Amino acid sequence: MLAKSHRLLRKLSRADSNFLLPVTSIGSSPRRLLPVTFYSTRDPNQLPTEYCEGGDGIRKVPLAKSLANLLEESLNSTDKAGLESYHGDERSDKTDLAKNLASLVQESYGVPNKESKQKTRVEIRRFLEMRIKKKVKAQYRNGKYHNLMMKVIADPTTLKDTYDCIRLTSNVDLTSDGDDLPFLAIAEELANRNFNVGAHTYSMRSKGPKVKKEELVLPELKLRVVQEAIRIVLEVVYRPHFSRISHSLRSNRDHWSALKYICKEIPDPDWWFTLPINKNLDDRILGKLLSSMEDKIDDPGLCDIIKDMFKARVLNVEFGSFPKGHGLPQEGVLSPILMNMYLDLFDREVYRMSMHYETSHTLGSEEQKLHSKLRGWFRKQISGSSLQQHDSGKDSGVRVHCFRFMDEIFFAFSGSKEVALAFKSEIEGFLKNSLYLEVDDKADILASNDPRGVKFLGTLIRRRMKETPALRAVHKLKDKVKIFAEQKQESWDAGALRIGKKWLAHGLKKVKESEIKQLADRSSILHQISYYRRSGMKTDHWYKVLLKIWMQHVNAKSAGNEEKLLTKLVVEPALPQELRDAYFEFQKRAKEYVDSETSSTLALLTGSNSSLEPLFITETVVPLNVLMKRLHRYGLTNREGYGRPCYVLILLDHNQIIDWFTGILHRWLRWYRGCSNFNEVKHIICDQVRMSCIRTLAVKYRIHEADIEKKFDSQLSKIPSTQDIELEEAITELISPEYNFDGALMYGIQYSGLCLLSLARMVSESRPCYCFVLGCSASVSCVYSLHVMERQKFPAWKTGFSSCIHPSLHRRRIGLCKKHVKDLFLGNISLQSIGFGTWR
């Protein structure tokens, strides 16, 4: 009889995948029947069971009573004699059974919950999209997807899951109150094709007399939900079929995967170039896109709503103009998937042309390079050449590598320059004539060993000679000579400055002595010019007048500062000529040695073999000069490159100020850790970013910088000092584990730049305000102004700051709760999560 109870429990466990009840064999102790964690579905203060594992709000008593009823029914429906033979004369009533089950649930809940962990928003979003994916897969028949609009998108549960995906992207807790959207009404409008796209949009225009008038059309929340549902559906259909060329909207692929492949997997390219494309979505491009969709999707309703969005100018698909994947508001919700779908035609053409060039252009045996056996066999089968010809070296010397992230395209080419130019010309012709895109013809092909390198995905790609042990010895010796010369320079400057200051003090002493009759020397120059001193003039004032006259005589402005003035015009001319000549000769020889060519210096080393061909490696380089310019533009450094207070941030809370500077650190560590010059980025963090944060807080509270470091020691530990940042453990702790996420699920967040906010006003009870972040209904205490600081030309450098915010958002006021201000600064959300149409 008890076996039947076990079977009933198994049925109950299979009825809900999140309600697992593993049952042991017959005869086991009742306390060992259910060694699992139960999930409550009745507590409204907890997440739904399908969103997270575990939880604190388990309703033990209702669950125990339900199980007791189930066991009692099974006992009453069977022969009691069998049960009596199993248990003897002991009978338990329903209450005792409920108590036992309650204690059983309590014990099983206490043990596994210690090991369980709450799911991240990435995992929850993956689960939600998986539920929609199952609906899409169910519509696949005869090689096409049918009725996606009617069966999937126009479904209230799909719209609800889509809205939850939007809230997860905005880092909003799903248990909190959200917008009361009528999902059933929206689904009916979509199913009946009565959904008015134009009525759910809002537009913003750039302001200012000297600003070019530009307009940005964005979707309201209802249309945003519909666009998100269409995006998920299209990604389910098309993402598995994207080529390996594309590194956008792919699992485990993003900016870094493309850069890493370029550096590690391309064997000795001869040439490389990029193809900057520019074009706004027009009727021809949309028509070609929709016609290509018909190969996989049979749904006129889906195509019609995309056309309606295009007419309402809310698709925001724009090739070029601004970097994609940076969380900019002007990049539409559907823009990434539609652009990838359209440029997938380009990827397939590149495959065809690459195979054609690699098989048709051959090189002599002296220029032949090593290729894989599979490629050689495949070329032999296409060309029909015999095995003897293939083995004798008649093989293609041309190799083509292509990488694309959205609309940024990179090519690496192995072969002659003439063939590379012909390939580039043919590719440009396909983009212009077949895809109706505009290509910048000024982009030239560069040799792979060109020191200028190629700009791709906001970084610089270049090749350098791989260091051999002998070459490393030369560089190490050069570094030692350079450091020794710098130390001597610092000692020389410090000594000269000390002597100069003593010279100033000695001059002041002589002026004072000239005022004393017993010490005055009537034959001195000071006594002679004292007749020009006005009566009643104090000694310090008179001395300053004399120094001013002297400075005008020697043209002191050309010296630049006080140190150079005293060193070059006072101290050095008074030193012995032999000493000066010896010091300057040493500095000249040291500079010549440090600046000398590595190859010529390497030839002087004994045992070096100059006949060996040098090896080159590909590396990515951070544009340090661009980083320093951006720090100066945002007010973090002065013209000399030293940290200064950022006055725009002074009115923010001290936690928000520290979070803003920490956001720069987080982005640089995430983006640049694999670059070859990352050590220089570390020094910028310590010398400029941290110092600017300290000085901003010092100006805010009007206390000394040393006191600021003591007062906010724990908060400032987020921005390491010079000693801390050298430790890899300290750097790793600064990066949240959530940033090891799927590039497709969190597109636009991982590479979102930092924006500048200033306090506009405080919120009063008479004028309440709620958070502008989509899906967040929290009240806010402050309203902020968004500042558009720059607009880089496409393709833009990746500097940690938002490089191309639309000008219509300049000085736009937004209300944000404290949680989302922190998320925006630290890079947990992007500007795409903000509803700018809340105030119009």
C-alpha positions in Angstrom: 0.0 0.0 0.0 2.8 2.3 0.9 4.3 1.6 -2.6 1.2 3.2 -4.1 1.8 6.3 -2.0 5.4 6.4 -3.3 4.0 6.3 -6.8 1.6 9.1 -6.1 4.4 11.2 -4.8 6.4 10.5 -7.9 3.5 11.7 -10.0 3.3 14.8 -7.9 7.0 15.4 -8.5 6.7 14.9 -12.2 3.8 17.3 -12.4 6.0 20.2 -11.6 9.7 20.2 -12.6 10.5 22.7 -9.8 8.7 20.5 -7.2 11.0 17.5 -7.1 10.3 14.8 -4.5 12.9 12.0 -4.8 11.5 9.0 -3.0 13.5 6.2 -1.6 12.6 2.5 -1.7 9.8 0.9 0.2 10.5 0.4 3.9 12.6 3.5 4.3 12.1 5.9 7.1 9.5 8.6 6.4 12.0 11.3 7.2 14.2 10.1 4.4 11.5 10.1 1.7 11.8 13.8 0.7 15.5 15.0 0.9 14.9 18.0 -1.3 14.1 21.7 -1.1 10.5 22.7 -1.7 9.5 25.9 -3.5 6.6 28.0 -2.4 4.2 29.4 -5.0 1.9 31.1 -2.5 4.1 33.8 -0.9 3.8 37.0 -3.0 7.0 38.4 -1.5 9.2 35.9 -3.2 10.1 35.3 -6.8 8.1 32.7 -8.8 9.4 29.2 -8.6 10.5 29.2 -12.2 12.8 32.3 -11.6 14.9 31.2 -8.7 15.9 28.3 -6.6 15.2 28.1 -2.9 13.8 31.0 -0.9 13.0 31.9 2.6 9.2 32.1 2.3 8.4 28.4 2.3 4.9 27.6 3.4 5.5 24.4 5.3 2.0 23.8 6.8 -0.1 24.1 3.6 2.4 21.9 1.8 2.4 19.3 4.6 -1.4 19.2 4.7 -1.6 18.7 1.0 0.8 15.8 1.2 -1.2 14.4 4.1 -4.4 14.5 2.2 -2.7 12.7 -0.7 -1.4 9.9 1.5 -4.7 9.6 3.3 -6.6 9.2 0.1 -4.2 6.5 -1.0 -4.5 4.7 2.3 -8.3 4.8 2.3 -8.5 3.5 -1.3 -6.4 0.4 -0.6 -6.7 -2.7 1.6 -6.0 -1.7 5.2 -4.9 -5.3 6.0 -1.8 -4.9 3.9 -0.8 -1.7 5.7 -1.5 -3.2 9.1 0.9 -6.1 8.2 3.5 -3.5 7.3 3.2 -1.3 10.3 1.5 -3.4 12.9 -1.2 -1.8 15.1 0.3 1.7 14.9 -2.0 4.1 13.2 -1.5 7.8 12.7 -4.3 10.3 12.1 -4.2 13.1 9.6 -2.9 15.7 12.1 0.1 13.5 13.2 0.9 12.8 9.6 0.8 16.5 8.8 3.1 17.3 11.7 5.6 14.6 10.6 5.6 15.9 7.0 6.0 19.5 8.3 9.1 18.5 10.2 10.3 16.6 7.2 10.0 19.6 5.0 11.7 21.8 7.6 14.7 19.4 7.8 15.0 19.0 4.1 14.7 22.7 3.6 17.4 23.5 6.1 20.1 21.4 4.6 20.2 22.0 0.8 19.4 25.7 1.1 22.8 26.3 2.5 24.4 25.1 -0.7 21.8 26.6 -3.2 22.4 30.0 -4.6 20.1 32.5 -6.2 20.1 32.6 -9.9 21.6 35.7 -11.7 19.5 37.8 -14.0 21.4 36.3 -16.9 20.2 32.8 -16.0 16.6 34.0 -15.4 16.6 35.8 -18.7 17.9 32.7 -20.4 15.1 30.7 -18.9 12.5 33.2 -20.0 13.8 33.3 -23.6 13.9 29.5 -23.6 10.2 29.4 -22.9 9.6 31.7 -25.9 12.0 29.6 -28.0 9.9 26.5 -27.4 6.8 28.3 -28.8 8.8 29.4 -31.8 10.1 25.9 -32.5 6.6 24.6 -32.4 5.7 26.7 -35.5 8.4 25.1 -37.7 6.9 23.1 -40.5 8.1 22.2 -44.0 11.3 24.2 -43.7 9.7 27.5 -42.5 8.3 29.1 -39.4 4.6 29.9 -39.7 2.2 32.3 -37.9 4.8 33.6 -35.5 2.8 36.8 -34.9 -0.4 35.1 -34.2 0.8 32.1 -32.2 3.9 33.5 -30.4 4.2 37.3 -30.3 0.4 38.0 -29.9 0.3 35.8 -26.8 -0.2 37.4 -23.3 2.3 35.0 -21.6 4.9 35.8 -24.3 4.4 39.5 -23.7 4.6 39.1 -20.0 7.9 37.1 -20.3 9.2 39.8 -22.6 8.4 42.5 -20.2 10.2 40.5 -17.5 13.2 40.3 -19.8 13.2 44.1 -20.1 13.1 44.5 -16.4 16.0 42.1 -16.0 18.0 44.1 -18.5 17.2 47.2 -16.4 18.4 45.3 -13.3 15.0 45.5 -11.6 13.8 43.0 -9.0 11.0 41.0 -10.5 9.3 40.8 -7.1 8.9 44.6 -7.0 5.9 46.4 -8.4 6.1 47.1 -12.1 4.0 48.8 -14.7 0.4 47.6 -15.0 0.4 46.7 -18.7 -2.7 45.3 -20.3 -1.0 42.3 -21.9 -4.2 40.7 -23.0 -5.4 43.9 -24.8 -2.0 44.3 -26.5 -2.1 40.7 -27.6 -5.6 41.1 -29.1 -4.5 44.3 -31.0 -1.6 42.4 -32.4 -3.7 39.4 -33.4 -6.3 41.6 -35.1 -3.6 43.8 -36.7 -5.0 46.9 -35.0 -1.9 47.8 -33.0 -1.1 51.4 -33.8 2.7 51.8 -33.9 2.8 55.5 -34.4 0.6 56.1 -31.3 3.2 54.5 -29.1 6.2 56.6 -30.0 7.7 59.9 -28.8 10.3 62.1 -30.4 13.1 64.4 -29.1 14.9 67.2 -30.9 18.3 68.7 -30.3 18.2 72.1 -28.8 20.5 75.1 -29.1 21.1 77.9 -31.7 24.4 76.5 -32.9 23.5 72.9 -32.8 22.4 70.9 -35.9 18.8 70.0 -35.6 18.4 66.3 -35.2 15.4 64.2 -34.2 15.3 60.9 -32.3 12.2 58.8 -32.3 12.0 56.2 -29.5 9.3 53.6 -28.5 7.0 53.8 -25.5 6.8 50.9 -23.1 4.1 49.0 -24.9 5.9 49.2 -28.3 9.1 48.4 -26.5 7.6 45.2 -25.2 6.4 44.3 -28.7 9.8 45.0 -30.2 11.5 42.9 -27.6 9.2 40.0 -28.4 9.9 40.3 -32.1 13.7 40.5 -31.4 13.6 37.3 -29.3 11.6 35.5 -32.0 14.0 36.6 -34.8 17.0 35.6 -32.8 15.6 32.1 -32.3 15.1 31.8 -36.0 18.3 33.3 -37.3 21.0 33.2 -34.6 21.9 29.5 -35.1 22.5 30.1 -38.8 24.8 33.1 -38.5 28.3 32.5 -40.0 31.5 32.3 -37.9 32.5 35.6 -39.4 30.0 37.4 -37.1 31.0 38.0 -33.5 27.9 39.9 -32.5 24.7 38.5 -30.8 26.5 35.1 -30.4 27.0 32.9 -27.4 30.5 33.3 -26.0 31.3 35.9 -28.7 31.8 39.6 -28.3 34.5 42.3 -28.9 37.2 40.4 -27.1 36.6 37.1 -28.9 37.1 38.9 -32.3 40.3 40.6 -31.1 41.6 37.5 -29.4 41.1 35.5 -32.7 42.9 38.1 -34.7 45.9 38.0 -32.3 46.1 34.3 -31.8 44.7 32.5 -34.9 45.9 34.4 -38.0 49.3 33.1 -39.2 51.4 35.9 -40.5 49.1 38.1 -42.6 50.7 40.4 -45.2 48.0 43.1 -45.4 44.9 44.2 -43.5 42.2 46.8 -43.8 38.8 47.7 -42.5 35.6 48.6 -44.5 33.7 51.6 -42.9 30.1 51.5 -44.2 27.5 54.2 -43.8 23.8 54.2 -44.7 20.5 54.8 -43.0 17.7 52.2 -43.5 15.7 53.0 -46.6 13.1 51.4 -48.7 15.5 49.4 -50.9 17.4 48.0 -47.9 14.1 47.2 -46.0 12.7 45.5 -49.1 15.8 43.3 -49.5 15.7 42.4 -45.8 12.1 41.4 -45.9 12.5 39.4 -49.1 15.4 37.5 -47.4 13.1 36.8 -44.4 10.7 35.0 -46.6 13.2 32.1 -47.0 12.7 31.2 -43.4 9.5 32.8 -42.2 6.0 32.7 -43.7 4.2 35.4 -41.8 2.8 38.5 -43.6 1.7 40.0 -40.2 5.3 40.0 -38.9 6.5 41.8 -42.0 3.7 44.3 -41.9 4.4 45.4 -38.3 8.1 45.8 -39.2 7.0 48.0 -42.1 4.8 50.1 -39.8 7.8 50.6 -37.4 9.9 51.8 -40.4 7.2 54.3 -41.4 7.1 55.5 -37.8 10.9 55.9 -37.8 11.2 53.9 -34.7 13.4 51.0 -36.0 16.5 53.1 -35.7 18.6 50.9 -37.9 21.7 52.9 -39.0 24.8 51.5 -40.6 27.9 53.4 -39.4 27.4 56.7 -37.7 27.9 55.4 -34.1 29.5 52.3 -32.5 27.1 49.4 -31.9 26.7 47.4 -28.7 27.6 50.4 -26.5 24.1 50.8 -25.1 23.3 54.1 -26.9 19.7 55.1 -27.0 19.7 55.7 -30.7 20.4 52.0 -31.4 17.0 50.5 -31.7 15.8 47.3 -29.9 15.5 45.5 -33.3 18.5 47.2 -34.8 21.1 44.5 -33.8 19.2 41.5 -35.1 18.0 43.2 -38.3 21.5 44.4 -39.0 22.9 41.0 -38.4 20.3 39.4 -40.6 21.0 41.8 -43.4 24.8 41.6 -43.2 24.6 37.8 -43.0 24.2 38.1 -46.8 27.6 39.8 -46.8 29.1 37.1 -44.7 28.0 34.4 -47.1 29.4 36.3 -50.0 32.8 36.7 -48.2 32.9 32.9 -47.8 32.3 32.4 -51.5 34.9 35.0 -52.6 37.5 33.8 -50.1 37.2 30.3 -51.4 37.4 31.6 -55.0 40.6 33.7 -54.3 42.3 31.0 -52.2 41.7 28.4 -54.9 42.3 30.4 -58.1 45.4 32.5 -57.2 48.6 30.4 -56.9 52.1 31.3 -56.0 55.5 29.9 -56.9 57.1 27.2 -54.8 59.5 29.7 -53.3 56.6 31.7 -51.9 54.5 28.8 -50.8 53.3 28.8 -47.3 52.1 26.0 -45.0 48.4 25.3 -45.1 46.2 22.6 -43.6 45.9 19.3 -45.3 42.1 19.6 -45.5 42.4 22.9 -47.4 45.0 21.5 -49.7 42.9 18.5 -50.5 39.8 20.6 -51.1 41.7 22.9 -53.5 43.0 19.9 -55.3 39.5 18.5 -55.8 38.2 21.9 -57.1 41.1 22.6 -59.5 41.3 19.0 -60.7 45.0 18.9 -60.4 46.8 15.6 -60.0 48.4 14.4 -56.8 51.9 14.9 -58.2 51.2 18.6 -58.9 49.8 19.1 -55.4 52.7 17.5 -53.7 55.2 19.5 -55.8 54.1 22.7 -54.3 51.4 24.0 -56.6 49.1 25.3 -53.9 47.4 28.6 -53.2 49.4 31.2 -51.3 46.3 33.4 -50.7 44.5 33.3 -47.4 41.6 35.6 -46.4 40.4 36.2 -42.9 37.3 38.3 -42.1 35.8 39.4 -38.8 32.6 41.4 -38.3 31.0 42.9 -35.2 27.8 44.4 -36.3 28.8 47.0 -39.0 32.5 47.0 -38.2 34.4 44.8 -40.6 38.1 43.7 -40.5 40.0 41.8 -43.2 43.5 40.2 -42.9 45.0 39.1 -46.2 47.9 36.8 -47.1 49.2 37.3 -50.6 50.4 40.0 -53.0 49.1 43.5 -52.7 47.6 43.4 -56.2 45.4 40.4 -55.3 44.4 42.1 -52.0 43.4 45.3 -53.8 41.4 43.3 -56.3 39.6 41.4 -53.5 38.9 44.7 -51.6 37.5 46.2 -54.8 35.2 43.3 -55.4 33.9 43.3 -51.8 33.2 47.0 -52.0 31.3 46.5 -55.2 29.1 43.9 -53.6 28.3 46.2 -50.7 27.4 49.0 -53.0 25.6 47.2 -55.8 23.9 44.3 -54.0 23.4 45.6 -50.4 23.0 49.3 -51.4 25.4 50.4 -48.7 27.9 53.3 -48.9 31.6 52.4 -48.4 34.4 54.8 -47.5 36.8 54.5 -50.4 39.5 56.4 -48.5 40.3 53.4 -46.3 43.6 52.1 -47.6 45.3 48.7 -47.3 48.1 48.7 -44.8 51.0 46.3 -44.5 50.8 44.1 -41.5 54.2 45.4 -40.2 53.2 49.0 -40.6 53.8 50.6 -37.1 50.6 52.7 -37.5 48.4 49.6 -37.1 44.6 49.3 -37.8 41.8 50.7 -35.8 39.2 48.0 -35.0 36.5 47.8 -32.3 37.9 50.9 -30.5 41.5 49.5 -30.1 44.6 49.5 -32.2 45.8 46.3 -33.8 49.4 46.1 -34.9 52.3 43.6 -35.2 55.7 43.9 -33.6 58.8 41.7 -33.5 58.7 38.9 -31.0 61.4 39.4 -28.4 64.1 36.7 -28.3 66.2 36.2 -25.1 69.0 38.4 -26.6 66.5 41.1 -27.5 65.0 41.0 -24.0 68.5 41.5 -22.6 68.9 44.6 -24.8 65.6 46.0 -23.8 66.4 45.3 -20.1 69.7 47.1 -20.4 68.0 50.0 -22.2 65.5 50.3 -19.4 68.2 50.4 -16.8 70.1 53.1 -18.7 66.9 55.1 -19.1 66.1 54.8 -15.4 69.6 55.7 -14.4 69.6 58.8 -16.7 66.2 59.9 -15.3 67.5 59.6 -11.8 70.5 61.8 -12.6 68.2 64.3 -14.2 66.0 64.4 -11.2 69.0 64.9 -8.9 70.4 67.6 -11.1 67.1 69.5 -11.2 66.5 69.1 -7.5 70.0 70.4 -6.7 69.7 73.3 -9.2 66.3 74.3 -7.7 67.7 74.2 -4.2 70.6 76.5 -5.2 68.1 78.8 -7.0 66.0 79.2 -3.9 69.0 80.0 -1.9 69.9 82.6 -4.5 66.5 84.2 -4.0 66.9 84.2 -0.2 70.4 85.7 -0.5 69.0 88.5 -2.7 66.3 89.3 -0.1 69.0 89.3 2.6 71.1 91.8 0.6 68.1 94.1 0.1 67.5 94.1 3.8 71.1 94.8 4.6 71.1 97.8 2.3 68.5 99.4 4.5 70.8 99.2 7.5 73.3 102.0 7.5 76.0 100.0 9.4 75.8 97.1 6.8 75.0 99.1 3.7 77.7 99.2 0.9 77.4 102.6 -0.8 79.4 101.3 -3.8 77.0 98.4 -4.5 74.4 98.4 -7.3 71.6 98.0 -4.8 72.6 101.3 -3.1 72.8 103.0 -6.5 69.3 102.0 -7.6 67.8 102.6 -4.2 67.1 106.2 -5.3 64.3 104.8 -7.5 62.6 103.3 -4.5 59.5 105.2 -3.5 59.2 106.4 0.0 57.3 104.2 2.4 57.7 101.1 0.2 58.2 97.9 2.2 61.2 95.7 1.7 59.3 92.8 0.3 57.5 95.0 -2.2 60.7 96.6 -3.3 62.3 93.2 -3.8 59.4 92.0 -5.9 59.8 95.1 -8.1 63.4 94.3 -8.6 62.6 90.7 -9.5 59.9 91.8 -11.9 62.4 94.1 -13.7 65.0 91.3 -13.9 62.4 88.8 -15.2 61.4 91.2 -18.0 65.0 91.6 -18.9 65.7 87.9 -19.2 62.3 87.1 -20.9 61.2 84.8 -18.1 58.0 83.8 -19.8 59.9 81.6 -22.2 61.2 79.5 -19.3 57.7 78.2 -18.6 57.8 77.8 -14.8 59.8 78.8 -11.7 62.0 75.7 -11.7 63.2 76.1 -15.3 63.7 79.8 -14.7 66.0 79.3 -11.8 67.8 76.3 -13.3 68.5 77.6 -16.8 69.0 81.3 -16.1 70.5 81.5 -12.7 72.1 78.2 -11.5 73.5 76.5 -14.7 75.3 79.7 -16.0 77.1 80.0 -12.7 78.3 76.4 -12.6 81.8 75.4 -13.9 81.9 74.8 -17.6 83.5 71.4 -17.3 80.7 70.2 -15.0 78.0 71.3 -17.3 79.7 69.8 -20.4 80.2 66.4 -18.7 76.5 66.2 -17.5 75.0 67.2 -20.8 77.3 64.9 -22.7 76.2 62.0 -20.5 72.5 62.8 -21.0 73.0 63.0 -24.8 74.8 59.6 -25.0 72.1 58.0 -22.8 69.3 59.3 -25.0 71.1 58.2 -28.2 71.5 54.7 -26.7 67.9 54.4 -25.6 66.6 55.7 -28.9 68.9 53.6 -31.0 67.5 50.8 -33.3 67.0 47.5 -31.6 68.4 45.5 -34.5 71.6 47.5 -34.6 72.1 47.1 -30.9 71.3 43.4 -31.1 74.1 43.0 -33.7 76.6 44.1 -31.1 75.7 41.3 -28.8 78.1 38.3 -28.9 76.5 35.1 -30.1 73.5 36.8 -31.8 72.5 35.3 -35.2 71.3 38.0 -37.5 70.6 35.5 -40.3 67.5 34.2 -38.5 64.2 35.7 -39.9 62.5 37.8 -37.2 59.2 36.5 -35.8 56.3 38.9 -35.5 53.2 38.7 -33.2 49.9 40.5 -33.4 48.8 42.6 -30.4 46.0 45.0 -29.4 47.0 48.3 -28.0 45.1 50.8 -25.8 45.1 54.3 -27.3 46.6 56.0 -24.3 46.7 59.4 -25.9 43.0 59.2 -26.6 42.3 58.1 -23.0 44.2 61.1 -21.7 42.3 63.5 -24.0 39.0 62.1 -22.7 40.0 62.5 -19.1 40.8 66.1 -19.8 37.6 66.6 -21.7 35.5 65.3 -18.8 37.4 67.5 -16.4 39.4 64.8 -14.6 42.8 66.1 -15.6 44.4 69.5 -16.4 46.4 70.3 -19.5 49.6 68.8 -18.0 47.8 65.5 -17.3 47.5 65.8 -13.5 44.3 64.9 -11.7 42.0 67.7 -10.8 38.5 68.0 -9.3 35.5 67.2 -11.6 33.2 70.1 -10.7 30.2 68.7 -12.4 30.0 65.8 -9.9 30.5 67.9 -6.7 26.7 68.1 -5.9 26.3 64.3 -6.0 26.6 62.2 -2.9 30.0 61.0 -2.0 29.0 57.4 -2.7 27.8 58.3 -6.1 31.0 60.2 -6.8 33.1 57.2 -5.9 30.9 54.9 -7.9 31.3 57.2 -10.9 35.1 57.0 -10.8 34.9 53.3 -10.0 32.8 52.9 -13.2 35.8 54.1 -15.2 38.0 51.5 -13.5 35.6 48.6 -14.0 35.3 49.4 -17.8 39.0 49.7 -18.3 39.7 46.5 -16.5 37.1 44.6 -18.4 38.0 46.0 -21.8 41.8 46.4 -21.6 43.1 43.5 -19.5 44.3 41.6 -22.5 46.0 44.6 -24.2 49.8 44.7 -24.4 50.1 48.1 -22.8 47.7 47.4 -19.9 50.4 48.4 -17.4 50.3 52.0 -18.6 46.5 51.9 -18.1 47.2 50.9 -14.4 49.4 53.9 -13.9 46.7 56.2 -15.3 44.2 54.7 -12.9 46.5 55.3 -9.9 47.8 58.7 -10.9 44.9 60.4 -12.6 41.6 58.7 -11.8 42.2 58.1 -8.1 43.7 61.5 -7.6 40.8 63.2 -9.4 38.3 61.3 -7.2 40.1 62.4 -4.0 40.3 66.0 -5.1 36.7 66.1 -6.1 35.7 64.9 -2.6 38.2 67.4 -1.1 36.5 70.3 -2.9 33.0 69.0 -2.0 33.8 68.8 1.8 36.4 71.5 1.8 39.0 69.5 3.7 42.5 68.4 2.9 43.2 65.5 0.5 45.0 63.5 3.3 41.9 63.8 5.5 39.7 62.6 2.6 41.7 59.4 2.2 41.4 58.7 5.9 37.7 59.5 6.0 36.7 57.5 3.0 39.4 54.8 3.2 37.0 51.8 2.8 35.1 53.4 -0.2 38.3 54.5 -1.9 39.7 51.0 -1.8 37.5 50.3 -4.9 40.0 52.4 -6.8 43.4 50.8 -6.0 46.6 52.8 -5.3 49.9 52.1 -7.0 50.8 49.3 -4.6 47.4 47.6 -4.6 46.8 47.5 -8.3 49.9 45.4 -9.0 48.2 42.5 -7.2 46.2 40.4 -9.6 43.8 39.4 -6.8 42.9 43.0 -6.1 42.1 43.6 -9.8 40.0 40.4 -10.0 37.9 41.4 -7.1 36.9 44.6 -8.8 35.2 42.8 -11.7 31.8 41.3 -10.9 31.4 37.7 -11.9 28.2 38.6 -13.7 30.3 40.2 -16.4 31.4 36.7 -17.6 28.0 36.6 -19.3 26.6 35.7 -22.7 27.2 38.5 -25.2 23.9 37.8 -26.8 21.8 38.0 -23.6 23.4 41.2 -22.3 24.1 42.9 -25.5 24.7 46.7 -25.0 25.6 46.5 -21.3 29.1 45.0 -21.2 30.5 47.7 -23.4 28.3 50.6 -22.4 30.3 53.7 -21.8 30.2 56.0 -18.7 28.0 59.1 -19.0 28.2 62.3 -17.0 25.3 63.3 -14.8 24.8 66.4 -12.7 22.3 67.2 -10.0 19.4 69.2 -11.4 17.1 69.5 -8.5 15.8 67.8 -5.4 12.3 66.2 -5.5 9.7 67.6 -3.1 6.5 66.1 -1.9 4.5 68.6 -4.0 6.3 67.4 -7.2 6.8 63.7 -6.8 8.9 61.8 -9.3 9.4 58.1 -10.1 12.4 56.3 -11.6 12.7 56.6 -15.3 14.2 53.1 -15.7 11.9 50.8 -17.6 10.1 48.5 -15.2 11.1 50.4 -12.0 8.4 52.2 -10.0 10.6 53.4 -7.1 10.3 57.0 -6.0 13.3 59.2 -6.5 14.8 61.9 -4.4 16.8 63.7 -7.1 16.5 64.7 -10.7 19.7 64.6 -12.8 20.8 66.3 -16.1 22.5 64.2 -18.7 25.5 65.8 -20.4 26.6 64.9 -23.9 30.3 65.5 -23.8 31.6 64.2 -27.2 30.5 62.7 -30.5 33.3 60.7 -32.1 33.4 59.9 -35.8 32.6 56.3 -36.8 34.4 54.0 -36.0 35.0 55.5 -32.5 37.7 54.8 -30.0 36.7 52.7 -26.9 37.7 55.0 -24.0 35.3 54.0 -21.2 33.0 56.9 -21.8 29.9 57.1 -24.0 31.4 58.3 -27.2 28.3 59.2 -29.3 25.2 60.0 -27.3 22.5 61.5 -29.5 22.6 65.3 -29.2 18.8 65.5 -28.5 19.6 64.0 -25.1 21.9 66.8 -24.1 20.8 68.3 -20.7 17.8 66.1 -20.7 16.5 65.7 -17.2 15.9 62.2 -15.9 14.7 60.8 -12.5 16.7 57.9 -11.2 16.6 56.0 -7.9 19.8 55.6 -6.0 20.1 51.9 -7.0 19.9 52.7 -10.7 22.3 55.7 -10.5 24.8 53.2 -9.1 24.0 50.7 -11.8 24.4 53.2 -14.5 27.7 54.4 -13.2 29.1 50.9 -12.6 28.0 49.6 -16.0 25.2 47.3 -14.8 22.7 49.0 -17.1 22.9 51.3 -20.1 21.1 54.4 -21.3 18.8 52.1 -23.4 17.1 51.1 -20.1 16.0 54.6 -19.4 12.6 55.9 -20.6 13.4 59.4 -21.7 9.7 60.0 -22.7 8.5 60.0 -19.1 8.7 63.8 -19.1 8.1 65.5 -22.5 
